[in-house]
Amino acid sequence: MDPAAKIYVAGHRGMVGSAIVRALRAAGHTAVVTRTSAELDLRDGAATRSFLAAEAPTYVVMAAARVGGIKANSTAPYDFLYDNLVMAANVIEGSRQASVRKLLFLGSSCIYPKLAPQPIREDSLLTGPLEVTNEAYAIAKIAGIKLCDHARAQYGCDFMSAMPCNLYGTGDNFSLENSHVLPAMIRKMHEAKLRGDATLRLWGTGTPLREFLHADDLAEACLVLMDRYSQPGHINVGSGEELSIRELSALVAAAVGFTGRIEFDPTMPDGTPRKLMDVSRIHALGWKHRITMAEGIRGAYQWYLAHAAEARK
């Protein structure tokens, strides 16, 4: 990418978008364009198309999304489907109309079937039923992938998609109502430590296997893709490593300093039993994650402590 060319990062205030902006500026990009949701509601198609036409960015990274964990997805599936579907459609179509040179659409590993063969290859998409607890979000992301593919095939647009695994890092959402497993675990253990609890009870059995990636590692992968990749379909972005939720809880306890006993509640949902992605294609481009889980969790916890007031909402 030309460092002087204008690049619009949708969702720049979120964990992923803010990491991408930091990576771009560290790499010397001087024309990063951003808008808050108050300034531009990406669910408004006319406003989104007008903004893209006026700004005429050379590059677009679509990192804006309505996100949440199992509880949030299960209680508001319509909102997750509608908001993510409409935002993706508006940004992709607006970019097509504005003749954007290259667009990167970010999705999630939840697009894959619940029982996909492991590690999950890109060609596993649409080969089986989705995990019901995040089906709505997954459908919206699959639609975004297909919009990029068809824009490429029908109009010659250099639009592509990347599917990261479970993400975490600085700027994460620590709300107990709609956060993902890792930030929720950090907050629960921190508050249990402050109360002096002898036991902490967590959702599920602790046996599901998950793959995690720090948002800063994803941001570096996005720059690599924008520079070196141009293919239809989508590409996986992950660590290629997995651990159980029980093992994750031990890492979080060590970072937080929680010394009580951790118990699991098997009456609560586990979600997909295993979700490890095949990341051989992005490794072939020369990218590999560099932040270890222990290091990343410590950093996320320190960010949480420094932003406790906003992080606890």
FIKOLKE-932534 format. One record per residue: x, y, z of N, C-alpha, C in turn. Coordinates in nm, 3 decimals. Each point is the difference from the previous one (the first is absolute). Layout:
BEGIN
> X;Y;Z;X;Y;Z;X;Y;Z
...
//
This chain:
BEGIN
> 0.083;-0.120;0.000;-0.083;0.120;0.000;0.086;0.124;0.000
> -0.045;0.101;-0.071;0.067;0.130;-0.001;-0.024;0.067;0.135
> 0.105;0.031;0.078;-0.019;0.060;0.133;-0.072;0.135;-0.003
> 0.004;0.067;-0.115;-0.066;0.131;-0.009;-0.144;-0.010;-0.047
> -0.042;-0.119;-0.043;-0.136;-0.017;-0.052;-0.100;-0.003;0.115
> -0.119;0.048;-0.030;-0.104;0.007;0.102;-0.056;-0.140;0.028
> -0.010;-0.036;0.129;-0.054;-0.129;0.039;-0.104;0.020;0.111
> -0.121;-0.048;-0.026;-0.108;0.012;0.097;-0.010;-0.127;0.082
> 0.006;0.014;0.132;-0.016;-0.112;0.092;-0.135;0.014;0.067
> -0.095;-0.086;-0.038;-0.132;0.001;0.061;0.006;-0.075;0.132
> -0.049;0.063;0.106;0.005;-0.063;0.131;0.129;0.027;0.074
> 0.055;0.119;-0.017;0.133;0.030;0.054;0.005;0.011;0.152
> -0.115;0.010;0.064;0.000;0.014;0.146;-0.010;-0.135;0.071
> -0.026;-0.104;-0.074;-0.006;-0.133;0.059;0.139;-0.057;0.020
> 0.006;-0.113;0.065;0.128;-0.064;0.028;0.078;-0.028;-0.128
> -0.068;-0.059;-0.099;0.068;-0.036;-0.125;0.032;0.124;-0.082
> -0.098;0.087;-0.019;0.023;0.119;-0.080;0.109;0.090;0.056
> 0.004;0.017;0.131;0.103;0.084;0.061;0.138;-0.062;-0.017
> 0.008;-0.133;0.007;0.128;-0.068;-0.023;0.047;0.020;-0.143
> -0.093;-0.004;-0.095;0.036;0.021;-0.141;0.048;0.143;-0.023
> -0.066;0.096;0.062;0.044;0.139;-0.014;0.141;0.018;0.057
> 0.027;-0.060;0.115;0.135;0.009;0.058;0.103;-0.061;-0.093
> -0.033;-0.115;-0.057;0.094;-0.067;-0.089;0.025;0.082;-0.126
> -0.104;0.059;-0.055;0.015;0.083;-0.119;0.090;0.120;0.028
> -0.025;0.067;0.110;0.080;0.120;0.032;0.143;-0.038;0.031
> 0.021;-0.114;0.066;0.136;-0.046;0.028;0.073;-0.033;-0.129
> -0.075;-0.041;-0.103;0.061;-0.034;-0.130;0.016;0.122;-0.090
> -0.036;0.118;0.049;0.022;0.123;-0.075;-0.117;0.050;-0.081
> -0.118;-0.056;0.019;-0.117;0.047;-0.074;-0.047;0.133;0.060
> -0.011;0.099;-0.084;-0.027;0.137;0.047;-0.140;0.049;-0.032
> -0.081;-0.081;-0.066;-0.134;0.046;-0.040;-0.105;-0.103;0.042
> -0.001;-0.030;0.129;-0.099;-0.094;0.055;-0.128;0.077;0.030
> -0.110;-0.045;-0.058;-0.130;0.066;0.016;-0.085;-0.081;0.096
> -0.063;0.069;0.096;-0.086;-0.068;0.096;-0.127;0.082;0.023
> -0.104;-0.067;0.045;-0.123;0.065;0.043;-0.058;-0.080;0.116
> -0.047;0.069;0.103;-0.068;-0.069;0.108;-0.140;-0.038;-0.046
> -0.066;-0.088;0.074;-0.136;-0.039;-0.036;-0.097;0.116;0.014
> 0.033;0.097;0.089;-0.084;0.119;0.011;0.013;0.089;-0.123
> 0.120;0.002;-0.059;0.023;0.080;-0.121;-0.053;-0.068;-0.125
> 0.006;-0.134;-0.003;-0.046;-0.074;-0.117;-0.057;-0.133;0.045
> -0.131;-0.017;-0.016;-0.067;-0.125;0.032;0.007;-0.089;-0.124
> 0.082;-0.104;0.006;0.019;-0.085;-0.117;-0.124;-0.081;-0.036
> -0.101;0.004;0.085;-0.128;-0.064;-0.034;-0.083;0.089;-0.093
> 0.042;0.124;-0.016;-0.067;0.094;-0.090;0.069;-0.007;-0.136
> -0.065;-0.065;-0.095;0.062;-0.022;-0.130;0.031;0.127;-0.075
> -0.093;0.094;-0.002;0.021;0.125;-0.073;0.116;0.079;0.059
> 0.005;0.006;0.134;0.108;0.074;0.066;0.135;-0.066;-0.024
> 0.003;-0.132;0.003;0.125;-0.074;-0.021;0.051;0.019;-0.142
> -0.088;-0.012;-0.098;0.040;0.018;-0.139;0.045;0.144;-0.026
> -0.070;0.097;0.059;0.038;0.140;-0.017;0.137;0.028;0.060
> 0.026;-0.056;0.118;0.130;0.018;0.065;0.112;-0.058;-0.085
> -0.017;-0.121;-0.049;0.105;-0.064;-0.080;0.021;0.072;-0.133
> -0.107;0.050;-0.058;0.014;0.075;-0.125;0.077;0.130;0.023
> -0.027;0.067;0.112;0.066;0.128;0.029;0.145;-0.019;0.040
> 0.029;-0.102;0.082;0.136;-0.023;0.047;0.086;-0.067;-0.106
> -0.061;-0.083;-0.083;0.070;-0.073;-0.107;0.128;-0.066;0.050
> -0.010;-0.089;0.101;0.121;-0.068;0.048;0.054;-0.097;-0.104
> 0.129;-0.018;-0.001;0.061;-0.100;-0.087;-0.020;-0.140;0.056
> 0.006;-0.011;0.133;-0.012;-0.128;0.069;-0.107;0.009;0.108
> -0.065;-0.113;0.028;-0.099;-0.009;0.108;0.024;-0.128;0.077
> -0.002;0.010;0.133;0.001;-0.117;0.087;-0.129;0.002;0.079
> -0.083;-0.103;-0.019;-0.129;-0.008;0.068;0.014;-0.080;0.128
> 0.023;0.073;0.110;0.015;-0.063;0.132;-0.118;0.032;0.091
> -0.098;0.074;-0.049;-0.116;0.035;0.081;-0.094;-0.120;0.010
> -0.050;-0.024;0.119;-0.091;-0.113;0.020;-0.069;0.014;0.134
> -0.116;-0.059;0.009;-0.065;-0.020;0.130;0.048;-0.135;0.050
> 0.069;-0.003;0.113;0.061;-0.123;0.049;-0.044;-0.029;0.142
> 0.017;-0.127;0.041;-0.035;-0.040;0.135;0.022;-0.149;0.017
> -0.012;-0.046;0.123;0.019;-0.140;0.031;-0.128;-0.081;-0.017
> 0.000;-0.121;0.057;-0.113;-0.091;-0.015;-0.129;0.063;0.051
> 0.004;0.063;0.116;-0.122;0.057;0.059;-0.058;0.109;-0.089
> 0.085;0.091;-0.047;-0.048;0.110;-0.083;-0.057;-0.051;-0.132
> 0.069;-0.094;-0.062;-0.046;-0.055;-0.127;-0.132;-0.076;0.017
> -0.015;-0.067;0.112;-0.119;-0.082;0.022;-0.122;0.084;0.033
> 0.019;0.114;0.064;-0.114;0.082;0.042;-0.041;0.104;-0.102
> 0.088;0.033;-0.095;-0.033;0.103;-0.100;0.042;-0.043;-0.140
> -0.044;-0.118;-0.047;0.046;-0.048;-0.130;-0.044;0.087;-0.116
> -0.119;0.057;0.007;-0.045;0.088;-0.109;0.093;0.120;-0.013
> 0.033;0.062;0.112;0.087;0.118;-0.002;0.138;-0.034;-0.055
> 0.053;-0.116;0.039;0.132;-0.039;-0.050;-0.004;-0.027;-0.149
> -0.105;-0.064;-0.048;-0.011;-0.027;-0.143;-0.024;0.128;-0.078
> -0.097;0.079;0.042;-0.035;0.120;-0.075;0.114;0.101;-0.004
> 0.053;0.035;0.117;0.103;0.105;0.005;0.122;-0.039;-0.080
> 0.047;-0.123;0.016;0.121;-0.042;-0.070;-0.023;-0.019;-0.149
> -0.116;-0.048;-0.037;-0.033;-0.018;-0.140;-0.008;0.135;-0.072
> -0.070;0.094;0.061;-0.020;0.131;-0.063;0.131;0.079;-0.005
> 0.078;-0.003;0.107;0.127;0.072;-0.001;0.093;-0.054;-0.107
> 0.009;-0.131;-0.009;0.087;-0.060;-0.102;-0.045;0.038;-0.140
> -0.130;-0.011;-0.026;-0.052;0.032;-0.133;0.023;0.146;-0.035
> -0.021;0.089;0.095;0.015;0.143;-0.028;0.145;0.038;-0.028
> 0.094;-0.053;0.079;0.141;0.034;-0.020;0.053;-0.062;-0.129
> -0.037;-0.125;-0.027;0.050;-0.066;-0.121;-0.058;0.064;-0.125
> -0.131;0.024;-0.001;-0.060;0.063;-0.117;0.046;0.145;-0.016
> 0.012;0.073;0.111;0.050;0.137;-0.007;0.142;0.005;-0.053
> 0.082;-0.098;0.039;0.137;-0.007;-0.050;0.003;-0.033;-0.149
> -0.090;-0.088;-0.041;-0.008;-0.032;-0.143;-0.038;0.124;-0.081
> -0.099;0.072;0.046;-0.043;0.120;-0.072;0.107;0.108;-0.001
> 0.080;0.006;0.108;0.105;0.102;0.011;0.130;-0.044;-0.067
> 0.000;-0.114;-0.066;0.118;-0.053;-0.071;0.120;-0.016;0.093
> -0.025;-0.051;0.121;0.109;-0.029;0.093;0.091;-0.105;-0.063
> 0.130;0.024;0.007;0.096;-0.090;-0.064;0.005;-0.136;0.067
> -0.004;-0.001;0.135;0.010;-0.127;0.070;-0.076;0.008;0.132
> -0.076;-0.105;0.029;-0.078;-0.005;0.124;0.027;-0.132;0.070
> 0.014;0.007;0.132;0.016;-0.120;0.083;-0.117;-0.006;0.096
> -0.079;-0.107;-0.010;-0.114;-0.023;0.087;0.040;-0.101;0.106
> -0.023;0.036;0.127;0.038;-0.088;0.111;-0.122;-0.072;0.054
> 0.011;-0.131;0.014;-0.109;-0.081;0.052;0.041;-0.069;0.128
> -0.030;-0.129;0.007;0.024;-0.076;0.123;0.002;-0.149;-0.032
> 0.070;-0.075;0.082;0.004;-0.145;-0.020;-0.134;-0.066;0.028
> -0.096;0.075;0.055;-0.132;-0.059;0.026;-0.078;-0.025;-0.129
> 0.054;0.041;-0.115;-0.065;-0.027;-0.128;0.000;-0.148;-0.033
> 0.086;-0.078;0.066;0.017;-0.140;-0.037;-0.102;-0.090;0.070
> -0.029;-0.116;-0.060;-0.093;-0.094;0.063;0.046;-0.038;0.141
> -0.097;-0.027;0.086;0.029;-0.035;0.138;0.093;-0.120;0.011
> -0.019;-0.098;-0.088;0.078;-0.123;0.008;0.094;-0.015;-0.120
> 0.056;0.111;-0.045;0.092;-0.004;-0.114;0.126;-0.079;0.036
> 0.057;-0.074;-0.096;0.127;-0.071;0.026;0.108;0.097;0.046
> 0.082;-0.044;0.095;0.104;0.085;0.059;0.139;-0.043;-0.051
> 0.092;0.097;-0.017;-0.023;0.144;0.000;-0.085;0.043;-0.119
> -0.073;0.107;0.017;-0.102;0.039;-0.097;0.064;0.071;-0.120
> -0.020;-0.058;-0.117;0.049;0.061;-0.123;-0.105;0.096;-0.056
> 0.048;0.091;-0.083;-0.091;0.099;-0.058;-0.113;-0.064;-0.080
> 0.026;-0.116;-0.062;-0.104;-0.063;-0.081;-0.106;-0.075;0.082
> 0.007;0.013;0.134;-0.104;-0.058;0.085;-0.126;0.087;0.006
> 0.008;0.122;-0.051;-0.114;0.091;0.004;-0.122;-0.063;-0.067
> -0.115;0.009;0.067;-0.129;-0.046;-0.052;-0.005;-0.150;-0.026
> 0.073;-0.076;0.078;-0.003;-0.146;-0.015;-0.079;-0.068;0.112
> -0.059;0.077;0.091;-0.077;-0.059;0.109;-0.068;0.107;0.083
> -0.085;-0.042;0.097;-0.074;0.096;0.084;0.094;0.084;0.086
> -0.042;0.124;0.025;0.076;0.091;0.084;-0.029;-0.026;0.148
> 0.088;0.051;0.086;-0.026;-0.002;0.144;-0.118;0.095;0.028
> -0.103;-0.052;0.065;-0.125;0.075;0.014;0.018;0.127;0.084
> 0.094;0.000;0.095;0.013;0.115;0.089;0.058;0.124;-0.070
> 0.063;-0.016;-0.117;0.047;0.119;-0.073;-0.036;-0.007;-0.148
> -0.108;-0.072;-0.030;-0.041;-0.017;-0.139;-0.030;0.133;-0.069
> -0.070;0.091;0.069;-0.039;0.126;-0.062;0.122;0.082;-0.042
> 0.096;0.011;0.090;0.123;0.074;-0.031;0.074;-0.067;-0.115
> 0.007;-0.133;0.002;0.071;-0.073;-0.104;-0.064;0.021;-0.137
> -0.131;-0.002;-0.007;-0.069;0.019;-0.128;0.031;0.137;-0.058
> 0.003;0.102;0.084;0.034;0.134;-0.048;0.142;0.005;-0.056
> 0.092;-0.067;0.067;0.139;0.000;-0.046;0.016;-0.081;-0.129
> -0.073;-0.111;-0.011;0.004;-0.077;-0.124;-0.052;0.084;-0.116
> -0.106;0.077;0.025;-0.052;0.088;-0.104;0.104;0.103;-0.044
> 0.077;0.052;0.096;0.106;0.094;-0.034;0.106;-0.062;-0.088
> 0.038;-0.123;0.032;0.097;-0.073;-0.084;-0.052;-0.012;-0.142
> -0.124;-0.040;-0.013;-0.058;-0.022;-0.132;-0.017;0.131;-0.077
> -0.031;0.108;0.069;-0.006;0.130;-0.067;0.136;0.037;-0.059
> 0.106;-0.021;0.078;0.134;0.030;-0.050;0.034;-0.089;-0.120
> -0.033;-0.128;0.009;0.030;-0.092;-0.109;-0.075;0.038;-0.128
> -0.128;0.033;0.013;-0.079;0.032;-0.118;0.036;0.138;-0.056
> 0.041;0.092;0.086;0.047;0.130;-0.049;0.127;-0.020;-0.084
> 0.084;-0.092;0.045;0.123;-0.032;-0.075;-0.035;-0.064;-0.135
> -0.091;-0.099;0.004;-0.033;-0.074;-0.122;-0.078;0.084;-0.100
> -0.096;0.078;0.050;-0.089;0.073;-0.090;0.054;0.136;-0.041
> 0.069;0.069;0.093;0.044;0.137;-0.027;0.151;0.018;0.000
> 0.076;-0.104;0.027;0.145;0.011;-0.001;0.058;0.071;0.121
> -0.076;0.004;0.111;0.048;0.068;0.120;0.103;-0.086;0.074
> 0.104;0.062;0.047;0.101;-0.071;0.079;-0.044;-0.001;0.146
> -0.108;-0.073;0.027;-0.056;-0.011;0.134;0.027;-0.141;0.051
> 0.044;-0.010;0.125;0.036;-0.130;0.057;-0.044;-0.006;0.145
> 0.004;-0.120;0.057;-0.049;-0.022;0.135;0.102;-0.079;0.082
> 0.009;0.035;0.128;0.085;-0.072;0.094;-0.083;-0.043;0.119
> 0.019;-0.124;0.043;-0.076;-0.056;0.111;0.093;-0.029;0.118
> 0.004;0.088;0.099;0.083;-0.026;0.117;-0.066;-0.095;0.099
> 0.082;-0.062;0.084;-0.051;-0.083;0.109;-0.045;0.091;0.114
> -0.019;-0.056;0.119;-0.040;0.081;0.116;0.107;0.105;0.029
> -0.043;0.124;0.010;0.093;0.111;0.019;-0.008;0.056;0.142
> 0.109;0.059;0.043;0.005;0.065;0.131;0.110;0.104;-0.004
> 0.009;0.083;0.105;0.109;0.096;0.005;-0.040;0.128;0.071
> 0.081;0.102;-0.016;-0.030;0.130;0.060;-0.121;0.060;-0.070
> -0.085;0.067;0.078;-0.120;0.059;-0.057;-0.115;-0.098;-0.014
> 0.011;-0.117;0.063;-0.105;-0.101;-0.010;-0.124;0.045;0.076
> -0.109;-0.072;-0.023;-0.126;0.026;0.070;-0.008;-0.092;0.121
> -0.007;0.059;0.120;0.000;-0.077;0.123;-0.136;-0.005;0.067
> -0.105;0.037;-0.072;-0.135;-0.006;0.055;-0.038;-0.144;0.027
> -0.062;-0.025;0.115;-0.043;-0.135;0.032;-0.126;-0.040;-0.077
> -0.064;0.098;-0.062;-0.124;-0.028;-0.074;0.028;-0.045;-0.144
> 0.103;0.055;-0.064;0.017;-0.029;-0.143;0.145;-0.018;-0.045
> 0.090;-0.031;0.093;0.140;-0.020;-0.040;0.027;-0.144;-0.037
> 0.116;-0.023;-0.059;0.043;-0.136;-0.034;0.063;-0.067;0.122
> 0.035;-0.127;-0.017;0.040;-0.081;0.114;0.124;0.054;0.071
> 0.103;0.042;-0.073;0.125;0.036;0.067;-0.014;0.130;0.080
> -0.050;0.110;-0.056;-0.015;0.121;0.082;-0.097;-0.019;0.116
> -0.107;-0.078;-0.023;-0.094;-0.026;0.109;0.069;-0.074;0.113
> 0.086;-0.095;-0.036;0.073;-0.077;0.101;0.096;0.090;0.078
> 0.068;0.091;-0.071;0.091;0.094;0.067;-0.076;0.081;0.103
> -0.114;0.055;-0.039;-0.076;0.084;0.093;-0.053;-0.080;0.118
> -0.056;-0.118;-0.028;-0.056;-0.082;0.108;0.108;-0.037;0.101
> 0.118;-0.036;-0.048;0.107;-0.039;0.093;0.052;0.120;0.077
> 0.010;0.114;-0.065;0.046;0.121;0.069;-0.097;0.036;0.113
> -0.129;-0.002;-0.031;-0.098;0.037;0.103;-0.008;-0.105;0.110
> 0.018;-0.127;-0.037;0.004;-0.105;0.102;0.121;0.016;0.092
> 0.112;0.041;-0.059;0.122;0.024;0.080;-0.024;0.115;0.098
> -0.063;0.108;-0.048;-0.026;0.114;0.088;-0.094;-0.037;0.115
> -0.095;-0.089;-0.028;-0.094;-0.042;0.106;0.062;-0.104;0.092
> 0.108;-0.061;-0.043;0.061;-0.105;0.079;-0.073;-0.133;-0.010
> -0.066;-0.023;-0.114;-0.076;-0.123;-0.019;0.092;-0.122;0.000
> -0.047;-0.106;0.063;0.077;-0.124;0.001;-0.026;-0.083;-0.126
> -0.116;0.025;-0.066;-0.039;-0.077;-0.118;-0.059;0.092;-0.105
> 0.029;-0.029;-0.125;-0.061;0.072;-0.113;-0.062;-0.103;-0.093
> -0.126;0.022;-0.036;-0.072;-0.093;-0.087;-0.012;0.060;-0.139
> 0.041;-0.077;-0.101;-0.002;0.044;-0.138;-0.096;-0.085;-0.082
> -0.047;0.057;-0.113;-0.095;-0.069;-0.086;0.063;-0.123;-0.066
> -0.084;-0.104;-0.020;0.038;-0.114;-0.081;0.082;-0.104;0.074
> 0.058;-0.090;-0.078;0.076;-0.111;0.056;0.150;0.028;0.010
> 0.046;0.102;-0.071;0.144;0.030;-0.002;0.076;-0.080;-0.104
> -0.070;-0.091;-0.070;0.069;-0.088;-0.096;0.010;0.052;-0.143
> -0.086;0.094;-0.045;0.013;0.047;-0.139;0.140;0.054;-0.029
> 0.047;-0.025;-0.120;0.131;0.046;-0.043;-0.016;0.125;-0.085
> 0.081;0.100;0.026;-0.009;0.126;-0.072;0.139;0.048;-0.043
> -0.001;0.078;-0.106;0.121;0.063;-0.054;-0.014;0.150;0.020
> 0.102;0.064;0.053;-0.006;0.144;0.027;0.114;0.072;-0.073
> -0.028;0.126;-0.034;0.099;0.084;-0.068;-0.011;0.141;0.055
> 0.114;0.060;0.029;0.001;0.138;0.049;-0.036;0.095;-0.115
> -0.077;0.103;0.032;-0.044;0.095;-0.103;0.116;0.067;-0.070
> 0.111;0.022;0.070;0.116;0.062;-0.065;0.062;-0.093;-0.103
> -0.004;-0.130;0.026;0.046;-0.097;-0.101;-0.092;0.000;-0.121
> -0.131;0.007;0.024;-0.094;0.007;-0.112;0.025;0.124;-0.083
> 0.027;0.113;0.065;0.024;0.125;-0.073;0.120;-0.013;-0.094
> 0.106;-0.066;0.048;0.116;-0.020;-0.087;-0.036;-0.092;-0.117
> -0.084;-0.099;0.026;-0.044;-0.090;-0.107;-0.080;0.077;-0.105
> -0.083;0.094;0.045;-0.080;0.080;-0.094;0.089;0.081;-0.094
> 0.108;0.056;0.052;0.092;0.077;-0.085;0.069;-0.092;-0.100
> 0.035;-0.121;0.043;0.059;-0.096;-0.092;-0.098;-0.036;-0.112
> -0.124;-0.023;0.036;-0.101;-0.035;-0.100;-0.024;0.115;-0.098
> -0.006;0.121;0.050;-0.022;0.114;-0.089;0.117;0.018;-0.096
> 0.118;-0.038;0.043;0.120;0.016;-0.084;0.023;-0.117;-0.095
> -0.034;-0.123;0.043;0.048;-0.118;-0.072;-0.108;-0.096;-0.048
> -0.126;0.030;0.029;-0.103;-0.100;-0.027;-0.112;0.058;-0.084
> -0.049;-0.078;-0.094;-0.114;0.040;-0.082;-0.064;-0.124;-0.060
> -0.092;-0.059;0.075;-0.062;-0.125;-0.043;-0.149;0.001;0.033
> -0.079;-0.071;-0.078;-0.141;-0.019;0.039;-0.009;-0.092;0.120
> -0.117;-0.007;0.058;-0.016;-0.082;0.119;0.050;0.074;0.122
> 0.043;-0.073;0.100;0.046;0.062;0.124;0.125;-0.075;0.046
> 0.071;0.062;0.093;0.123;-0.060;0.052;-0.005;0.001;0.151
> 0.040;-0.110;0.061;0.002;-0.012;0.146;0.118;0.078;0.059
> -0.025;0.061;0.117;0.107;0.067;0.074;-0.009;-0.046;0.145
> 0.102;-0.068;0.046;0.000;-0.048;0.137;0.139;-0.040;0.045
> 0.006;-0.052;0.121;0.128;-0.043;0.055;0.036;-0.142;-0.042
> -0.102;-0.079;-0.036;0.024;-0.140;-0.031;0.024;-0.083;0.125
> -0.028;0.059;0.118;0.020;-0.068;0.128;-0.132;0.003;0.078
> -0.023;-0.100;0.082;-0.125;-0.005;0.074;0.024;-0.038;0.146
> -0.098;0.035;0.082;0.002;-0.040;0.140;-0.144;-0.012;0.047
> -0.020;-0.075;0.107;-0.135;-0.018;0.052;-0.040;0.123;0.082
> -0.129;0.016;0.021;-0.049;0.110;0.084;0.054;-0.015;0.142
> 0.015;-0.123;0.045;0.058;-0.023;0.134;0.146;0.048;0.003
> 0.076;-0.031;-0.104;0.139;0.047;-0.007;0.005;0.152;-0.010
> -0.093;0.057;-0.074;-0.007;0.145;-0.010;-0.025;0.062;0.137
> -0.090;-0.060;0.077;-0.031;0.054;0.133;0.123;0.000;0.090
> 0.087;-0.098;-0.016;0.122;-0.005;0.081;0.095;0.114;-0.039
> 0.010;0.029;-0.130;0.084;0.112;-0.044;-0.053;0.133;0.050
> -0.133;0.016;-0.006;-0.060;0.125;0.047;0.019;0.015;0.151
> -0.018;-0.109;0.074;0.018;0.005;0.145;0.142;0.042;0.035
> 0.098;-0.051;-0.074;0.140;0.036;0.026;0.024;0.148;-0.028
> -0.058;0.052;-0.108;0.020;0.141;-0.036;-0.068;0.093;0.100
> -0.119;-0.040;0.044;-0.079;0.085;0.091;0.046;-0.014;0.144
> 0.053;-0.116;0.033;0.039;-0.026;0.138;-0.114;-0.057;0.082
> -0.094;-0.066;-0.066;-0.110;-0.065;0.071;0.046;-0.138;0.046
> -0.008;-0.027;0.130;0.054;-0.125;0.054;-0.109;-0.094;0.049
> -0.126;0.036;-0.022;-0.110;-0.087;0.042;-0.018;-0.118;-0.092
> -0.100;-0.081;0.031;-0.030;-0.119;-0.079;-0.094;0.038;-0.115
> 0.026;-0.056;-0.118;-0.084;0.025;-0.117;-0.087;-0.122;-0.024
> -0.131;0.022;-0.005;-0.095;-0.106;-0.028;-0.076;0.034;-0.128
> -0.047;-0.104;-0.069;-0.076;0.020;-0.124;-0.143;-0.049;0.017
> -0.093;0.071;-0.064;-0.143;-0.031;0.010;-0.046;-0.069;-0.127
> -0.009;-0.133;0.001;-0.034;-0.073;-0.122;-0.144;0.020;-0.047
> -0.083;0.069;0.081;-0.137;0.027;-0.045;-0.006;0.118;-0.097
> 0.109;0.073;-0.012;0.005;0.115;-0.091;0.067;-0.042;-0.131
> -0.032;0.072;-0.111;0.049;-0.045;-0.132;0.150;0.013;-0.018
> 0.055;-0.092;-0.077;0.142;0.001;-0.034;0.029;0.069;-0.132
> -0.100;-0.001;-0.091;0.025;0.044;-0.137;0.066;-0.112;-0.078
> 0.067;0.036;-0.108;0.066;-0.098;-0.085;0.105;-0.078;0.080
> 0.005;-0.133;-0.012;0.094;-0.079;0.080;0.147;0.027;-0.032
> 0.031;0.027;-0.126;0.138;0.027;-0.038;0.001;0.091;-0.120
> 0.096;0.093;-0.004;0.006;0.093;-0.112;0.144;0.046;-0.021
> 0.072;-0.079;-0.080;0.138;0.032;-0.035;0.008;0.016;-0.151
> 0.059;0.109;-0.045;0.004;0.028;-0.142;0.133;-0.041;-0.063
> -0.009;-0.041;-0.125;0.119;-0.024;-0.082;0.050;0.135;-0.050
> 0.119;0.039;0.042;0.053;0.132;-0.036;0.120;-0.011;-0.095
> 0.007;-0.111;-0.071;0.115;-0.023;-0.088;0.006;0.103;-0.113
> -0.115;0.047;-0.048;0.002;0.094;-0.113;0.060;0.135;0.041
> -0.037;0.051;0.116;0.057;0.130;0.040;0.145;-0.017;0.047
> 0.034;-0.115;0.054;0.141;-0.025;0.033;0.085;0.003;-0.126
> -0.055;-0.047;-0.110;0.074;-0.001;-0.126;0.028;0.141;-0.051
> -0.076;0.098;0.048;0.024;0.140;-0.038;0.108;0.065;0.084
> 0.049;-0.073;0.101;0.109;0.053;0.083;-0.045;0.057;0.133
> -0.128;-0.012;0.032;-0.048;0.049;0.129;-0.016;-0.113;0.100
> 0.034;0.028;0.124;-0.025;-0.093;0.110;-0.018;0.081;0.127
> -0.089;-0.045;0.086;-0.025;0.074;0.124;0.127;0.001;0.085
> 0.014;0.101;0.086;0.120;0.011;0.082;-0.030;0.018;0.149
> -0.122;0.037;0.036;-0.034;0.026;0.141;-0.052;-0.128;0.064
> 0.067;-0.046;0.106;-0.043;-0.120;0.070;-0.127;0.027;0.080
> -0.073;-0.106;0.034;-0.121;0.016;0.078;0.029;0.061;0.136
> 0.102;-0.048;0.068;0.032;0.052;0.133;0.032;0.149;-0.007
> 0.080;0.039;-0.098;0.036;0.141;-0.017;-0.122;0.083;-0.035
> -0.081;-0.049;-0.092;-0.117;0.074;-0.044;-0.104;0.018;0.109
> -0.021;-0.104;0.080;-0.098;0.009;0.109;0.048;0.099;0.106
> 0.130;-0.001;0.030;0.052;0.098;0.096;-0.025;0.142;-0.049
> 0.025;0.023;-0.130;-0.022;0.133;-0.056;-0.146;0.040;0.002
> -0.089;-0.093;-0.032;-0.143;0.029;0.002;-0.047;0.031;0.142
> 0.054;-0.071;0.098;-0.038;0.026;0.139;0.050;0.136;0.047
> 0.121;0.037;-0.039;0.052;0.132;0.036;-0.083;0.110;-0.064
> -0.045;-0.021;-0.124;-0.087;0.099;-0.064;-0.132;0.010;0.076
> -0.054;-0.112;0.041;-0.125;-0.001;0.076;0.015;0.079;0.129
> 0.111;-0.019;0.069;0.022;0.072;0.125;0.010;0.151;-0.022
> 0.064;0.037;-0.111;0.018;0.142;-0.029;-0.127;0.068;-0.050
> -0.096;-0.079;-0.049;-0.123;0.056;-0.056;-0.121;-0.062;0.071
> 0.013;-0.021;0.130;-0.103;-0.073;0.074;-0.138;0.064;-0.013
> -0.007;0.132;0.008;-0.130;0.066;0.000;-0.076;-0.027;-0.129
> 0.067;0.015;-0.116;-0.069;-0.024;-0.126;-0.012;-0.149;-0.030
> 0.095;-0.080;0.047;0.001;-0.143;-0.033;-0.108;-0.077;0.076
> -0.048;0.056;0.111;-0.094;-0.074;0.084;-0.146;0.030;-0.034
> -0.028;0.076;-0.102;-0.138;0.034;-0.034;-0.075;-0.122;-0.051
//
